[in-house]
Amino acid sequence: MRSVLLYSRPGCGLCDEARAVILAERARTPFAFTEVDVSTDDELERAYGIRIPVVVVDGEEAFEVRVDPAAFAALLRS
């Protein structure tokens, strides 16, 4: 099963949009999903803070800032 990790923070509108894309696709395509709040960890904040949301698929960074629904779906099905 594929895995998707979303780095985000509370109050982030772009993160809300990315989460919506991810969850909509998850309703069609099964995959494991984890979300990590970068604001709870200084190291994660330094690594991802200005680039959030960052979406990692199977350990590879796939998207940052915006998640294109069609590209995300195609990536999961490839």
HUJOHU-V651964 format. One record per backbone hydrogen bond with DSSP energy under -1.0 kcal/mol. NH is the residue of the N-H (numbers start at 1). CO is the residue of the C=O. E is the energy in kcal/mol with one decimal. If there is no record, write none. Layout:
NH,CO,E / NH,CO,E
This chain:
4,32,-2.8 / 5,56,-2.8 / 6,34,-2.6 / 7,54,-3.0 / 8,36,-2.8 / 12,9,-1.2 / 16,12,-2.0 / 17,13,-2.1 / 18,14,-2.5 / 19,15,-2.8 / 20,16,-2.0 / 21,17,-2.0 / 22,18,-2.5 / 23,19,-3.0 / 24,20,-2.2 / 25,21,-2.1 / 26,22,-2.2 / 27,23,-1.1 / 28,25,-1.3 / 29,25,-3.1 / 32,2,-2.8 / 34,4,-2.3 / 36,6,-3.0 / 38,8,-3.0 / 40,37,-1.4 / 41,38,-1.5 / 45,41,-2.5 / 46,42,-2.2 / 47,43,-2.1 / 48,44,-2.9 / 49,45,-2.0 / 51,48,-1.5 / 52,48,-1.1 / 54,7,-1.6 / 55,63,-2.8 / 56,5,-3.0 / 57,60,-2.7 / 58,3,-2.9 / 60,57,-1.8 / 62,55,-3.2 / 63,55,-1.7 / 65,51,-1.0 / 65,53,-2.4 / 66,64,-2.5 / 72,68,-2.7 / 73,69,-2.4 / 74,70,-2.4 / 75,71,-2.3 / 76,72,-2.2 / 77,73,-1.6
